[in-house]
């Protein structure tokens, strides 16, 4: 069988493709999941330095709605991230993209965010899952 030479262009394409796949995998496997299990009172979670919030999901495990909804802010009582997300009885859902008002925080320090009922938890028991992605 005759030896076939691979031109430099083909080699570069293969290398570029492998590099692209490598970067894609690296980018999307770095999604830490912040989990708040059974929030029935005000609580906090931390967004790691250089990360942005991608998704916020919630599941209300009770037949009680959170009065006024849930707010998330950078300060106690703040609404910089989510102003008022309705969480009804037995609700399962996500915070709509447009309702996440701020996603990116510090590139150098972890940021604590406060999860609070706008009015009252009303004996609701809500699980939150927040996915983040490293940006910086």
Rosetta constraint file for C-alpha pairs under 8 A:
AtomPair CA 6 CA 10 HARMONIC 6.46 0.50
AtomPair CA 6 CA 11 HARMONIC 6.82 0.50
AtomPair CA 7 CA 11 HARMONIC 6.54 0.50
AtomPair CA 8 CA 12 HARMONIC 6.13 0.50
AtomPair CA 9 CA 13 HARMONIC 6.22 0.50
AtomPair CA 10 CA 14 HARMONIC 6.28 0.50
AtomPair CA 11 CA 15 HARMONIC 6.17 0.50
AtomPair CA 12 CA 16 HARMONIC 5.92 0.50
AtomPair CA 13 CA 17 HARMONIC 6.02 0.50
AtomPair CA 14 CA 18 HARMONIC 6.17 0.50
AtomPair CA 15 CA 19 HARMONIC 6.08 0.50
AtomPair CA 16 CA 20 HARMONIC 6.06 0.50
AtomPair CA 17 CA 21 HARMONIC 6.20 0.50
AtomPair CA 18 CA 22 HARMONIC 6.05 0.50
AtomPair CA 19 CA 23 HARMONIC 6.14 0.50
AtomPair CA 20 CA 24 HARMONIC 6.10 0.50
AtomPair CA 21 CA 25 HARMONIC 6.12 0.50
AtomPair CA 22 CA 26 HARMONIC 6.12 0.50
AtomPair CA 23 CA 27 HARMONIC 5.97 0.50
AtomPair CA 24 CA 28 HARMONIC 6.29 0.50
AtomPair CA 25 CA 29 HARMONIC 5.95 0.50
AtomPair CA 26 CA 30 HARMONIC 6.58 0.50
AtomPair CA 27 CA 133 HARMONIC 7.92 0.50
AtomPair CA 27 CA 134 HARMONIC 7.74 0.50
AtomPair CA 28 CA 133 HARMONIC 7.68 0.50
AtomPair CA 30 CA 133 HARMONIC 6.17 0.50
AtomPair CA 30 CA 134 HARMONIC 6.50 0.50
AtomPair CA 31 CA 131 HARMONIC 6.14 0.50
AtomPair CA 31 CA 132 HARMONIC 5.34 0.50
AtomPair CA 31 CA 133 HARMONIC 4.89 0.50
AtomPair CA 31 CA 134 HARMONIC 7.15 0.50
AtomPair CA 32 CA 131 HARMONIC 6.06 0.50
AtomPair CA 32 CA 132 HARMONIC 5.79 0.50
AtomPair CA 32 CA 133 HARMONIC 7.02 0.50
AtomPair CA 33 CA 129 HARMONIC 6.69 0.50
AtomPair CA 33 CA 130 HARMONIC 5.75 0.50
AtomPair CA 33 CA 131 HARMONIC 4.70 0.50
AtomPair CA 33 CA 132 HARMONIC 6.61 0.50
AtomPair CA 34 CA 45 HARMONIC 7.22 0.50
AtomPair CA 34 CA 46 HARMONIC 7.69 0.50
AtomPair CA 34 CA 47 HARMONIC 7.95 0.50
AtomPair CA 34 CA 129 HARMONIC 5.82 0.50
AtomPair CA 34 CA 130 HARMONIC 5.02 0.50
AtomPair CA 34 CA 131 HARMONIC 6.26 0.50
AtomPair CA 34 CA 132 HARMONIC 7.87 0.50
AtomPair CA 35 CA 127 HARMONIC 7.68 0.50
AtomPair CA 35 CA 128 HARMONIC 5.89 0.50
AtomPair CA 35 CA 129 HARMONIC 4.62 0.50
AtomPair CA 35 CA 130 HARMONIC 6.32 0.50
AtomPair CA 36 CA 45 HARMONIC 7.51 0.50
AtomPair CA 36 CA 127 HARMONIC 5.75 0.50
AtomPair CA 36 CA 128 HARMONIC 5.02 0.50
AtomPair CA 36 CA 129 HARMONIC 6.34 0.50
AtomPair CA 37 CA 126 HARMONIC 7.24 0.50
AtomPair CA 37 CA 127 HARMONIC 4.68 0.50
AtomPair CA 37 CA 128 HARMONIC 6.44 0.50
AtomPair CA 38 CA 125 HARMONIC 5.26 0.50
AtomPair CA 38 CA 126 HARMONIC 5.14 0.50
AtomPair CA 38 CA 127 HARMONIC 4.85 0.50
AtomPair CA 38 CA 128 HARMONIC 7.92 0.50
AtomPair CA 39 CA 43 HARMONIC 6.99 0.50
AtomPair CA 39 CA 125 HARMONIC 5.50 0.50
AtomPair CA 39 CA 126 HARMONIC 5.00 0.50
AtomPair CA 39 CA 127 HARMONIC 5.98 0.50
AtomPair CA 39 CA 128 HARMONIC 7.76 0.50
AtomPair CA 40 CA 121 HARMONIC 6.03 0.50
AtomPair CA 40 CA 123 HARMONIC 6.48 0.50
AtomPair CA 40 CA 124 HARMONIC 5.81 0.50
AtomPair CA 40 CA 125 HARMONIC 4.74 0.50
AtomPair CA 40 CA 126 HARMONIC 6.40 0.50
AtomPair CA 41 CA 116 HARMONIC 7.16 0.50
AtomPair CA 41 CA 117 HARMONIC 7.75 0.50
AtomPair CA 41 CA 121 HARMONIC 6.46 0.50
AtomPair CA 42 CA 114 HARMONIC 7.34 0.50
AtomPair CA 42 CA 115 HARMONIC 5.75 0.50
AtomPair CA 42 CA 116 HARMONIC 4.60 0.50
AtomPair CA 42 CA 117 HARMONIC 6.89 0.50
AtomPair CA 43 CA 114 HARMONIC 5.98 0.50
AtomPair CA 43 CA 115 HARMONIC 5.29 0.50
AtomPair CA 43 CA 116 HARMONIC 6.66 0.50
AtomPair CA 44 CA 112 HARMONIC 6.56 0.50
AtomPair CA 44 CA 113 HARMONIC 5.48 0.50
AtomPair CA 44 CA 114 HARMONIC 4.45 0.50
AtomPair CA 44 CA 115 HARMONIC 5.63 0.50
AtomPair CA 45 CA 112 HARMONIC 5.71 0.50
AtomPair CA 45 CA 113 HARMONIC 5.44 0.50
AtomPair CA 45 CA 114 HARMONIC 6.72 0.50
AtomPair CA 45 CA 115 HARMONIC 7.76 0.50
AtomPair CA 46 CA 110 HARMONIC 6.38 0.50
AtomPair CA 46 CA 111 HARMONIC 5.46 0.50
AtomPair CA 46 CA 112 HARMONIC 4.41 0.50
AtomPair CA 46 CA 113 HARMONIC 6.04 0.50
AtomPair CA 47 CA 51 HARMONIC 6.56 0.50
AtomPair CA 47 CA 52 HARMONIC 7.52 0.50
AtomPair CA 47 CA 53 HARMONIC 7.70 0.50
AtomPair CA 47 CA 105 HARMONIC 7.93 0.50
AtomPair CA 47 CA 110 HARMONIC 5.64 0.50
AtomPair CA 47 CA 111 HARMONIC 5.18 0.50
AtomPair CA 47 CA 112 HARMONIC 6.42 0.50
AtomPair CA 47 CA 113 HARMONIC 7.43 0.50
AtomPair CA 47 CA 132 HARMONIC 7.47 0.50
AtomPair CA 48 CA 109 HARMONIC 7.09 0.50
AtomPair CA 48 CA 110 HARMONIC 4.42 0.50
AtomPair CA 48 CA 111 HARMONIC 6.54 0.50
AtomPair CA 49 CA 105 HARMONIC 7.50 0.50
AtomPair CA 49 CA 106 HARMONIC 5.72 0.50
AtomPair CA 49 CA 107 HARMONIC 5.08 0.50
AtomPair CA 49 CA 108 HARMONIC 5.23 0.50
AtomPair CA 49 CA 109 HARMONIC 4.61 0.50
AtomPair CA 49 CA 110 HARMONIC 4.30 0.50
AtomPair CA 49 CA 111 HARMONIC 6.97 0.50
AtomPair CA 50 CA 104 HARMONIC 7.74 0.50
AtomPair CA 50 CA 105 HARMONIC 7.13 0.50
AtomPair CA 50 CA 106 HARMONIC 6.02 0.50
AtomPair CA 50 CA 107 HARMONIC 3.97 0.50
AtomPair CA 50 CA 108 HARMONIC 6.41 0.50
AtomPair CA 50 CA 109 HARMONIC 7.61 0.50
AtomPair CA 50 CA 110 HARMONIC 7.87 0.50
AtomPair CA 50 CA 134 HARMONIC 5.73 0.50
AtomPair CA 50 CA 135 HARMONIC 5.64 0.50
AtomPair CA 50 CA 136 HARMONIC 4.59 0.50
AtomPair CA 51 CA 104 HARMONIC 6.62 0.50
AtomPair CA 51 CA 105 HARMONIC 7.25 0.50
AtomPair CA 51 CA 106 HARMONIC 7.99 0.50
AtomPair CA 51 CA 107 HARMONIC 7.37 0.50
AtomPair CA 51 CA 132 HARMONIC 5.94 0.50
AtomPair CA 51 CA 133 HARMONIC 5.21 0.50
AtomPair CA 51 CA 134 HARMONIC 4.16 0.50
AtomPair CA 51 CA 135 HARMONIC 5.38 0.50
AtomPair CA 51 CA 136 HARMONIC 6.82 0.50
AtomPair CA 52 CA 103 HARMONIC 5.13 0.50
AtomPair CA 52 CA 104 HARMONIC 4.49 0.50
AtomPair CA 52 CA 105 HARMONIC 6.83 0.50
AtomPair CA 52 CA 132 HARMONIC 5.28 0.50
AtomPair CA 52 CA 133 HARMONIC 5.43 0.50
AtomPair CA 52 CA 134 HARMONIC 6.45 0.50
AtomPair CA 52 CA 135 HARMONIC 6.55 0.50
AtomPair CA 53 CA 103 HARMONIC 4.87 0.50
AtomPair CA 53 CA 104 HARMONIC 6.73 0.50
AtomPair CA 53 CA 130 HARMONIC 7.07 0.50
AtomPair CA 53 CA 131 HARMONIC 6.06 0.50
AtomPair CA 53 CA 132 HARMONIC 4.39 0.50
AtomPair CA 53 CA 133 HARMONIC 6.61 0.50
AtomPair CA 54 CA 103 HARMONIC 7.32 0.50
AtomPair CA 54 CA 130 HARMONIC 7.50 0.50
AtomPair CA 54 CA 131 HARMONIC 5.53 0.50
AtomPair CA 54 CA 132 HARMONIC 5.16 0.50
AtomPair CA 54 CA 133 HARMONIC 6.61 0.50
AtomPair CA 55 CA 94 HARMONIC 7.24 0.50
AtomPair CA 55 CA 95 HARMONIC 7.27 0.50
AtomPair CA 55 CA 97 HARMONIC 7.73 0.50
AtomPair CA 55 CA 130 HARMONIC 5.69 0.50
AtomPair CA 55 CA 131 HARMONIC 5.28 0.50
AtomPair CA 55 CA 132 HARMONIC 7.18 0.50
AtomPair CA 56 CA 94 HARMONIC 5.59 0.50
AtomPair CA 56 CA 95 HARMONIC 5.58 0.50
AtomPair CA 56 CA 128 HARMONIC 6.97 0.50
AtomPair CA 56 CA 129 HARMONIC 5.87 0.50
AtomPair CA 56 CA 130 HARMONIC 4.54 0.50
AtomPair CA 56 CA 131 HARMONIC 6.65 0.50
AtomPair CA 57 CA 92 HARMONIC 7.72 0.50
AtomPair CA 57 CA 93 HARMONIC 5.73 0.50
AtomPair CA 57 CA 94 HARMONIC 4.13 0.50
AtomPair CA 57 CA 95 HARMONIC 6.36 0.50
AtomPair CA 57 CA 128 HARMONIC 5.64 0.50
AtomPair CA 57 CA 129 HARMONIC 5.19 0.50
AtomPair CA 57 CA 130 HARMONIC 6.40 0.50
AtomPair CA 58 CA 91 HARMONIC 7.59 0.50
AtomPair CA 58 CA 92 HARMONIC 5.80 0.50
AtomPair CA 58 CA 93 HARMONIC 5.56 0.50
AtomPair CA 58 CA 94 HARMONIC 6.01 0.50
AtomPair CA 58 CA 126 HARMONIC 6.56 0.50
AtomPair CA 58 CA 127 HARMONIC 5.48 0.50
AtomPair CA 58 CA 128 HARMONIC 4.48 0.50
AtomPair CA 58 CA 129 HARMONIC 6.42 0.50
AtomPair CA 59 CA 90 HARMONIC 7.00 0.50
AtomPair CA 59 CA 91 HARMONIC 5.64 0.50
AtomPair CA 59 CA 92 HARMONIC 4.41 0.50
AtomPair CA 59 CA 93 HARMONIC 6.63 0.50
AtomPair CA 59 CA 126 HARMONIC 5.48 0.50
AtomPair CA 59 CA 127 HARMONIC 5.13 0.50
AtomPair CA 59 CA 128 HARMONIC 6.65 0.50
AtomPair CA 60 CA 65 HARMONIC 7.88 0.50
AtomPair CA 60 CA 87 HARMONIC 7.08 0.50
AtomPair CA 60 CA 88 HARMONIC 7.36 0.50
AtomPair CA 60 CA 89 HARMONIC 6.42 0.50
AtomPair CA 60 CA 90 HARMONIC 4.82 0.50
AtomPair CA 60 CA 91 HARMONIC 5.08 0.50
AtomPair CA 60 CA 92 HARMONIC 6.44 0.50
AtomPair CA 60 CA 124 HARMONIC 6.73 0.50
AtomPair CA 60 CA 125 HARMONIC 5.66 0.50
AtomPair CA 60 CA 126 HARMONIC 4.24 0.50
AtomPair CA 60 CA 127 HARMONIC 6.36 0.50
AtomPair CA 61 CA 89 HARMONIC 7.88 0.50
AtomPair CA 61 CA 90 HARMONIC 5.50 0.50
AtomPair CA 61 CA 91 HARMONIC 7.66 0.50
AtomPair CA 61 CA 124 HARMONIC 7.41 0.50
AtomPair CA 61 CA 125 HARMONIC 5.63 0.50
AtomPair CA 61 CA 126 HARMONIC 6.10 0.50
AtomPair CA 61 CA 127 HARMONIC 7.59 0.50
AtomPair CA 62 CA 89 HARMONIC 6.14 0.50
AtomPair CA 62 CA 90 HARMONIC 5.44 0.50
AtomPair CA 62 CA 124 HARMONIC 5.67 0.50
AtomPair CA 62 CA 125 HARMONIC 5.90 0.50
AtomPair CA 62 CA 126 HARMONIC 7.85 0.50
AtomPair CA 63 CA 89 HARMONIC 4.39 0.50
AtomPair CA 63 CA 90 HARMONIC 5.36 0.50
AtomPair CA 63 CA 124 HARMONIC 7.30 0.50
AtomPair CA 64 CA 88 HARMONIC 6.97 0.50
AtomPair CA 64 CA 89 HARMONIC 4.62 0.50
AtomPair CA 64 CA 90 HARMONIC 7.28 0.50
AtomPair CA 64 CA 122 HARMONIC 6.53 0.50
AtomPair CA 64 CA 123 HARMONIC 6.44 0.50
AtomPair CA 64 CA 124 HARMONIC 5.01 0.50
AtomPair CA 65 CA 69 HARMONIC 7.94 0.50
AtomPair CA 65 CA 87 HARMONIC 5.89 0.50
AtomPair CA 65 CA 88 HARMONIC 4.18 0.50
AtomPair CA 65 CA 89 HARMONIC 4.33 0.50
AtomPair CA 65 CA 90 HARMONIC 7.67 0.50
AtomPair CA 65 CA 121 HARMONIC 7.67 0.50
AtomPair CA 65 CA 122 HARMONIC 6.87 0.50
AtomPair CA 65 CA 124 HARMONIC 6.08 0.50
AtomPair CA 66 CA 70 HARMONIC 7.05 0.50
AtomPair CA 66 CA 86 HARMONIC 7.38 0.50
AtomPair CA 66 CA 87 HARMONIC 5.65 0.50
AtomPair CA 66 CA 88 HARMONIC 6.39 0.50
AtomPair CA 66 CA 89 HARMONIC 7.72 0.50
AtomPair CA 66 CA 117 HARMONIC 6.64 0.50
AtomPair CA 66 CA 119 HARMONIC 7.82 0.50
AtomPair CA 66 CA 120 HARMONIC 6.25 0.50
AtomPair CA 66 CA 121 HARMONIC 4.84 0.50
AtomPair CA 66 CA 122 HARMONIC 5.80 0.50
AtomPair CA 66 CA 123 HARMONIC 7.89 0.50
AtomPair CA 66 CA 124 HARMONIC 5.95 0.50
AtomPair CA 67 CA 117 HARMONIC 6.98 0.50
AtomPair CA 67 CA 118 HARMONIC 6.83 0.50
AtomPair CA 67 CA 119 HARMONIC 5.28 0.50
AtomPair CA 67 CA 120 HARMONIC 5.01 0.50
AtomPair CA 67 CA 121 HARMONIC 6.16 0.50
AtomPair CA 67 CA 122 HARMONIC 6.36 0.50
AtomPair CA 68 CA 84 HARMONIC 6.97 0.50
AtomPair CA 68 CA 86 HARMONIC 6.89 0.50
AtomPair CA 68 CA 117 HARMONIC 6.88 0.50
AtomPair CA 68 CA 118 HARMONIC 4.98 0.50
AtomPair CA 68 CA 119 HARMONIC 5.09 0.50
AtomPair CA 68 CA 120 HARMONIC 7.07 0.50
AtomPair CA 69 CA 84 HARMONIC 5.23 0.50
AtomPair CA 69 CA 85 HARMONIC 4.95 0.50
AtomPair CA 69 CA 86 HARMONIC 4.22 0.50
AtomPair CA 69 CA 87 HARMONIC 5.50 0.50
AtomPair CA 69 CA 117 HARMONIC 5.90 0.50
AtomPair CA 69 CA 118 HARMONIC 5.54 0.50
AtomPair CA 69 CA 119 HARMONIC 7.33 0.50
AtomPair CA 70 CA 82 HARMONIC 7.72 0.50
AtomPair CA 70 CA 83 HARMONIC 7.53 0.50
AtomPair CA 70 CA 84 HARMONIC 5.22 0.50
AtomPair CA 70 CA 85 HARMONIC 5.01 0.50
AtomPair CA 70 CA 86 HARMONIC 6.51 0.50
AtomPair CA 70 CA 87 HARMONIC 7.00 0.50
AtomPair CA 70 CA 115 HARMONIC 6.98 0.50
AtomPair CA 70 CA 116 HARMONIC 5.69 0.50
AtomPair CA 70 CA 117 HARMONIC 4.50 0.50
AtomPair CA 70 CA 118 HARMONIC 5.48 0.50
AtomPair CA 71 CA 77 HARMONIC 7.96 0.50
AtomPair CA 71 CA 78 HARMONIC 7.42 0.50
AtomPair CA 71 CA 79 HARMONIC 5.69 0.50
AtomPair CA 71 CA 81 HARMONIC 7.65 0.50
AtomPair CA 71 CA 82 HARMONIC 5.18 0.50
AtomPair CA 71 CA 83 HARMONIC 5.02 0.50
AtomPair CA 71 CA 84 HARMONIC 4.94 0.50
AtomPair CA 71 CA 85 HARMONIC 6.44 0.50
AtomPair CA 71 CA 115 HARMONIC 5.95 0.50
AtomPair CA 71 CA 116 HARMONIC 5.40 0.50
AtomPair CA 71 CA 117 HARMONIC 6.08 0.50
AtomPair CA 71 CA 118 HARMONIC 5.93 0.50
AtomPair CA 72 CA 78 HARMONIC 6.55 0.50
AtomPair CA 72 CA 79 HARMONIC 5.40 0.50
AtomPair CA 72 CA 80 HARMONIC 6.85 0.50
AtomPair CA 72 CA 81 HARMONIC 5.34 0.50
AtomPair CA 72 CA 82 HARMONIC 4.88 0.50
AtomPair CA 72 CA 83 HARMONIC 6.71 0.50
AtomPair CA 72 CA 113 HARMONIC 6.55 0.50
AtomPair CA 72 CA 114 HARMONIC 5.39 0.50
AtomPair CA 72 CA 115 HARMONIC 4.64 0.50
AtomPair CA 72 CA 116 HARMONIC 6.38 0.50
AtomPair CA 73 CA 77 HARMONIC 6.79 0.50
AtomPair CA 73 CA 78 HARMONIC 4.16 0.50
AtomPair CA 73 CA 79 HARMONIC 4.42 0.50
AtomPair CA 73 CA 80 HARMONIC 4.76 0.50
AtomPair CA 73 CA 81 HARMONIC 5.16 0.50
AtomPair CA 73 CA 82 HARMONIC 6.75 0.50
AtomPair CA 73 CA 113 HARMONIC 5.53 0.50
AtomPair CA 73 CA 114 HARMONIC 5.28 0.50
AtomPair CA 73 CA 115 HARMONIC 6.94 0.50
AtomPair CA 74 CA 78 HARMONIC 5.96 0.50
AtomPair CA 74 CA 79 HARMONIC 7.49 0.50
AtomPair CA 74 CA 80 HARMONIC 6.41 0.50
AtomPair CA 74 CA 81 HARMONIC 7.40 0.50
AtomPair CA 74 CA 111 HARMONIC 7.63 0.50
AtomPair CA 74 CA 112 HARMONIC 6.51 0.50
AtomPair CA 74 CA 113 HARMONIC 4.80 0.50
AtomPair CA 74 CA 114 HARMONIC 6.16 0.50
AtomPair CA 75 CA 113 HARMONIC 6.96 0.50
AtomPair CA 75 CA 114 HARMONIC 6.43 0.50
AtomPair CA 76 CA 114 HARMONIC 6.05 0.50
AtomPair CA 77 CA 114 HARMONIC 7.50 0.50
AtomPair CA 77 CA 116 HARMONIC 7.17 0.50
AtomPair CA 78 CA 114 HARMONIC 7.50 0.50
AtomPair CA 79 CA 83 HARMONIC 4.61 0.50
AtomPair CA 79 CA 84 HARMONIC 7.78 0.50
AtomPair CA 80 CA 101 HARMONIC 6.37 0.50
AtomPair CA 80 CA 102 HARMONIC 6.35 0.50
AtomPair CA 81 CA 100 HARMONIC 5.52 0.50
AtomPair CA 81 CA 101 HARMONIC 4.82 0.50
AtomPair CA 81 CA 102 HARMONIC 4.75 0.50
AtomPair CA 81 CA 103 HARMONIC 7.03 0.50
AtomPair CA 82 CA 99 HARMONIC 6.14 0.50
AtomPair CA 82 CA 100 HARMONIC 5.28 0.50
AtomPair CA 82 CA 101 HARMONIC 5.93 0.50
AtomPair CA 82 CA 102 HARMONIC 7.78 0.50
AtomPair CA 83 CA 99 HARMONIC 7.59 0.50
AtomPair CA 83 CA 101 HARMONIC 7.87 0.50
AtomPair CA 84 CA 118 HARMONIC 6.71 0.50
AtomPair CA 85 CA 95 HARMONIC 6.79 0.50
AtomPair CA 85 CA 99 HARMONIC 7.90 0.50
AtomPair CA 87 CA 91 HARMONIC 5.95 0.50
AtomPair CA 89 CA 124 HARMONIC 7.77 0.50
AtomPair CA 95 CA 99 HARMONIC 6.38 0.50
AtomPair CA 95 CA 100 HARMONIC 6.89 0.50
AtomPair CA 96 CA 100 HARMONIC 6.85 0.50
AtomPair CA 105 CA 111 HARMONIC 6.77 0.50
AtomPair CA 106 CA 110 HARMONIC 6.76 0.50
AtomPair CA 106 CA 111 HARMONIC 6.80 0.50
AtomPair CA 107 CA 136 HARMONIC 6.09 0.50
AtomPair CA 117 CA 121 HARMONIC 5.58 0.50
AtomPair CA 121 CA 125 HARMONIC 7.86 0.50
